[in-house]
C-alpha cells in the first residue's frame, strides 16, 4: 500500500474501508486534534452540493459536511431543493443526511415529486408547482439567517432543469453567490465528467469549493488510482475529499466520528491525498 498507513478501524465491523478506505493510501492517518474533530477551517454561509451525475454520493457527502460542521460547533441546515422518486411518507435525501450527521441538523425540503426524474420533468408530469432557482435562493437565505452553514443539495448534475424556464441549481448558486462542492464518481470517465462540470462553473462565474469522490471503493482499480493521481491537472478542480464506499451504512455515531477523515481542511476535515497511481 503506497503512501498509506493505518486505516483506523474502518475495515472492521462497520464494513467500510480496507486497504484504500477512509484513511488508506488515498487518505490520512490523522483524525484531527485530541478529540478527532478536525481542522479549524471549514465552510460557512451557504454551500451548494452538486455533482457530475446522479447516484454518486451527494447525500452522503452532504451528511459528512454537516457532521464536520456540527462537531466544530456550528449550527447546520440541509436544504433539499426538490426530492424526486420518493413517496410522501418516505424519508428523503435531507432526512437521510440529517440521520447520519445527527439530530442537531435542521432539515428543509421545498418540493417532492413521485417519479424519479429531473425535477422539471417530474413536476410537469405530476402537475405540481415547479421549484425554481429564485425559490431555492430565497429558502437558503432564510435558513442562513439562523444557521452558520446551509447545505443546499441539488438533484443530479449541475445543469439539471428545475423549472419550465430551464433554471438550474447553478442559477441558484449564482443568485446566492455561493460556492459549489462537486461530488464525482471514482472510476473510468469521471475526469471528463468533472472537467465538463468545472467548465460549466467557470462559464457562470461560480466558485468551486472542491471536488469530492462520493464513493471510493475499498480496493480501487487501476483507473481509479490513476484518476486520483491526475485529478487536479485533468479536471481543473482540487480534490478535496473521498468518502469510502458504504459509508452511508455506518451507524450514525460512527459516521459522525469518521467524517473528518473523508474531507479536506477547507471542507472542515483533515483528509489529505497521499497516494499515487503506482
C-alpha positions in Angstrom: 0.0 0.0 0.0 1.8 3.1 -1.2 1.8 6.3 0.9 -0.7 5.0 3.4 -0.8 3.7 6.9 -3.3 2.6 9.4 -7.0 2.5 8.4 -8.1 3.4 11.9 -10.5 0.6 12.3 -12.6 1.4 9.2 -12.1 -2.1 7.9 -13.7 -3.7 11.0 -17.3 -4.5 11.9 -18.6 -1.4 10.1 -17.7 -3.0 6.8 -16.2 0.2 5.4 -12.6 0.8 4.5 -10.0 -1.7 3.5 -6.6 -1.0 2.1 -7.8 2.1 0.3 -10.6 3.0 2.8 -11.1 6.1 4.9 -7.5 6.6 5.9 -5.6 4.4 3.5 -3.3 5.2 0.6 -5.6 8.0 -0.6 -6.4 9.3 2.9 -4.6 10.2 6.1 -3.9 8.6 9.4 -4.8 11.7 11.3 -8.3 12.4 12.6 -7.7 16.0 13.8 -6.9 17.1 17.3 -7.2 15.2 20.6 -10.9 14.8 20.2 -10.8 14.0 16.5 -13.0 16.9 15.5 -10.9 18.0 12.5 -9.2 21.2 11.4 -10.2 24.7 12.4 -11.2 25.6 8.9 -14.5 24.8 7.2 -17.2 26.3 5.1 -19.7 28.9 6.5 -22.7 30.6 4.9 -24.4 28.7 2.1 -22.7 25.9 0.2 -24.3 24.2 -2.8 -23.6 20.4 -3.2 -24.0 19.3 -6.8 -22.3 16.6 -8.8 -21.4 15.2 -12.1 -24.5 13.0 -12.2 -26.9 11.0 -10.1 -26.4 8.2 -7.6 -22.8 9.3 -7.0 -22.8 10.1 -3.3 -24.2 13.6 -3.0 -26.3 12.9 0.0 -23.6 11.0 1.9 -21.2 13.8 1.1 -23.7 16.4 2.3 -24.0 14.4 5.5 -20.3 14.3 6.0 -20.1 18.1 5.5 -22.8 18.6 8.0 -21.3 16.2 10.6 -17.9 18.0 10.4 -19.6 21.4 10.9 -21.7 20.2 13.8 -18.6 18.7 15.5 -16.9 22.1 15.1 -19.7 23.8 17.0 -21.6 25.2 14.0 -25.4 25.2 13.5 -26.3 23.5 10.3 -29.3 23.2 8.0 -29.7 20.8 5.0 -32.0 22.0 2.2 -33.1 19.6 -0.5 -34.4 21.8 -3.3 -36.5 19.1 -5.0 -36.9 15.5 -4.0 -37.9 13.1 -6.7 -38.8 9.4 -6.8 -39.7 9.2 -3.1 -43.1 8.7 -1.6 -44.8 11.2 0.6 -44.2 9.1 3.8 -40.7 8.0 2.9 -37.5 9.8 4.2 -35.9 12.0 1.6 -32.3 12.9 1.0 -32.3 15.7 3.5 -33.7 13.4 6.2 -31.0 10.8 5.4 -28.3 13.4 5.6 -29.6 14.5 9.0 -29.9 11.0 10.2 -26.2 10.4 9.5 -25.0 13.8 10.7 -27.0 13.9 13.9 -30.2 15.3 15.4 -28.9 18.9 15.7 -29.2 19.3 11.9 -32.2 21.3 10.6 -33.9 19.7 7.6 -35.8 21.5 4.8 -37.3 20.3 1.6 -39.0 22.6 -1.0 -40.9 20.1 -3.2 -41.4 16.4 -3.6 -42.4 14.6 -6.8 -43.3 10.9 -7.1 -41.4 9.9 -10.2 -37.6 9.5 -10.3 -37.0 12.1 -13.0 -35.4 15.5 -13.3 -37.3 18.0 -11.1 -38.8 19.9 -14.1 -40.0 16.8 -15.8 -41.2 15.2 -12.6 -43.2 18.4 -11.7 -44.7 18.7 -15.1 -45.8 15.1 -15.2 -47.3 15.3 -11.7 -48.9 18.6 -12.4 -47.3 20.1 -9.4 -45.7 23.5 -9.0 -42.1 23.9 -10.1 -39.3 24.9 -7.8 -37.1 27.5 -9.5 -33.7 29.0 -8.7 -35.3 32.0 -7.0 -37.3 29.7 -4.7 -34.1 27.8 -3.8 -32.2 31.0 -3.2 -34.9 32.5 -1.0 -35.2 29.4 1.2 -31.5 29.1 1.6 -31.1 32.8 2.5 -33.8 32.4 5.2 -32.1 29.4 6.7 -28.7 31.2 6.5 -30.1 33.9 8.8 -30.5 31.3 11.6 -27.6 28.9 10.8 -23.9 29.1 10.5 -23.9 26.7 7.5 -26.6 25.9 5.0 -26.0 22.9 2.7 -28.2 23.0 -0.5 -28.3 19.6 -2.1 -29.2 19.7 -5.8 -30.7 16.9 -7.9 -28.4 15.0 -10.3 -25.8 17.2 -12.0 -25.2 21.0 -12.1 -27.4 21.7 -15.1 -30.4 19.5 -14.4 -33.5 21.5 -15.1 -35.7 22.5 -12.1 -38.5 24.5 -13.9 -40.1 25.2 -17.2 -37.7 28.1 -17.9 -34.7 25.8 -17.6 -33.5 27.1 -14.2 -30.8 25.0 -12.5 -29.1 24.7 -9.2 -26.2 26.6 -10.8 -28.5 29.5 -11.2 -29.5 29.3 -7.5 -25.8 29.2 -6.6 -25.2 32.3 -8.6 -28.1 34.1 -7.0 -26.7 33.3 -3.6 -23.1 33.9 -4.6 -22.5 30.5 -3.0 -19.6 28.2 -3.7 -20.3 24.7 -5.1 -18.9 21.4 -3.9 -18.8 18.9 -6.9 -19.4 15.3 -6.0 -18.0 12.9 -8.5 -17.6 9.2 -9.2 -14.3 7.4 -8.8 -13.9 5.3 -11.8 -13.3 5.5 -15.6 -14.8 8.5 -17.2 -15.0 10.7 -14.1 -12.2 13.0 -15.1 -14.1 14.0 -18.3 -17.4 14.5 -16.5 -15.7 16.5 -13.7 -13.8 18.7 -16.2 -17.1 19.5 -18.0 -18.7 20.4 -14.7 -15.7 22.7 -14.0 -16.1 24.4 -17.3 -19.8 25.0 -16.6 -18.9 26.5 -13.2 -16.3 28.8 -14.7 -18.7 29.9 -17.5 -21.2 31.0 -14.9 -18.7 32.7 -12.7 -19.2 30.2 -9.9 -16.6 29.2 -7.4 -15.8 25.6 -6.7 -15.2 24.8 -3.0 -13.6 21.5 -4.0 -14.4 18.1 -5.6 -15.2 15.1 -3.5 -15.3 11.4 -4.6 -18.6 10.3 -3.3 -17.9 6.6 -3.1 -14.3 5.4 -3.1 -14.0 1.6 -3.4 -12.1 -0.2 -0.7 -9.8 -1.7 -3.4 -9.6 0.9 -6.2 -8.9 -0.4 -9.7 -6.2 0.9 -11.9 -8.5 3.6 -13.5 -9.5 4.9 -10.1 -5.9 5.1 -8.8 -4.9 7.0 -12.0 -7.9 9.3 -11.7 -7.0 10.3 -8.1 -3.3 11.0 -9.1 -4.3 13.0 -12.2 -7.4 14.8 -10.8 -6.3 18.4 -10.3 -4.5 18.6 -13.6 -7.1 16.8 -15.6 -10.2 18.4 -14.2 -9.1 21.9 -13.1 -10.7 21.3 -9.7 -8.9 20.5 -6.4 -9.7 17.1 -5.0 -10.9 17.9 -1.5 -12.1 14.5 -0.2 -13.1 11.0 -0.7 -16.0 9.3 1.1 -15.5 5.5 1.4 -17.9 3.2 -0.4 -20.6 2.0 2.1 -20.2 5.0 4.4 -23.9 5.6 4.4 -24.5 2.2 6.0 -22.4 3.1 9.1 -24.3 3.7 12.4 -24.7 7.5 12.7 -22.3 7.8 15.7 -19.6 6.0 13.7 -20.3 8.1 10.7 -20.0 11.3 12.6 -16.7 10.2 14.3 -15.2 9.3 10.9 -16.4 12.1 8.6 -13.5 14.4 9.3 -11.2 11.8 7.8 -13.0 12.0 4.5 -12.9 15.7 3.8 -10.0 18.2 3.4 -9.4 21.1 5.8 -11.2 23.6 3.5 -14.3 21.5 3.9 -13.9 21.0 7.7 -11.9 17.8 7.8 -8.4 16.5 7.9 -8.2 14.4 4.7 -5.1 14.6 2.5 -4.5 13.0 -0.8 -1.3 10.9 -0.2 -1.4 8.2 -2.8 -0.1 7.8 -6.4 -1.2 5.8 -9.4 1.5 3.2 -8.6 
